Amino acid sequence: MKAVYLLEPGPPENLIYGELPDPPPPTGSRLLVRVRAVALNPIDTYLRSGMVKMDLPRPFIPGCDFAGVVEAVGPEVRLFEPGDRVWGSNQGLLGRQGTFAERITVDECWAYPIPEGVSDEAAAATALVGITAHLGLFRHARLERGETLFVNGASGGVGSTVVQMGKLTGARVIAAVGSPAKAEAILKLGADYAIVYRDVEPQLALRKITPGGVNVWWETTREPDFDRIIAALASRGRVIIMAGREARPPFPVGPFYVKGGSIHGFVMFSAHPDEQREAAEDINEWLAAGKLKPRIDRVMPLAEAAAAHRLQEENTIGKSGVLAGKIVLKP
């Protein structure tokens, strides 16, 4: 089969597109899936580069997200049968092989049915970002109807999904983005307000829009400015942090505890499979109803994975702003 693989961590040029043996027939509760689409995430680039240290198989196939068709099932599989369309995430992590290949095996606990009428590209693009947004908003922040949600960096894959799920909850959503074009796009996804942070200081804009502060601040950037964040929080406000492993910013302890605030940091791949499946069930319902629409920046051939990694790295690490959504690749 054709696959993208890595022999040693390093730059995007270390990614090889070539032939690897097909996965063995599935055993236990595993599925053999013919991959039709995958999505690229920042964590994929961190593992490829060695920025995030994990024990990797050799050769290592990167990639968390996938959408495809079940070709065979292990004897203990109960949820799927050959011919079923499935999507999922949480691959390419913690010793598991990834998804950037024509065929993969995956335990059924990490796979979910693709609703009728939902494309492979949409399912793959929603996987990690959708589960991340759901866990952060509902398990950690416990966002409620009528509250105010601020999303800093709302035009990316996670941010745009958080905006949509916030509106589905009945929250008032304020989004910060980097350009007027991105502001227009995020308003179409349901945001009530869009702040172009290169033109207007978000803190000043927030004082006018919501003088009482925001109930939930979702931070997507790698280097949070906690002075700005805590100043914008309402009483008992919650902050969600899901990026910036190397960040060590100053923290305003006094203003934070006086407001009774809380900060929630998490990574989706540490969540229990049952928690992720609960998120996936809501995601499927919203996808099927057309209420959740993944923001896809571009679709590329799997053979161009190295170029895709370079783009993602420039956007995330280099802060180029070149991407406005997910990169999806197709075998």
Secondary structure, DSSP 8 states (H G I E B T S, - for coil): -EEEEESS--SGGGEEEEE--------TTEEEEEEEEEEE-HHHHHHHHTSS-----SSB---S-EEEEEEEE-TT--S--TT-EEEE---SSTT---S-BSEEEEEGGGEEE--TT--HHHHHHHHHHHHHHHIIIIIIS---TT-EEEEESTTSHHHHHHHHHHHHHT-EEEEEESSHHHHHHHHHTT-SEEEETTTS-HHHHHHHH-TT-EEEEEE-SSS--HHHHHHHEEEEEEEEE---TT------HHHHHHTT-EEEE--GGGS-HHHHHHHHHHHHHHHHTT-----EEEEEEGGGHHHHHHHHHHHHTS-----SSEEEEE-
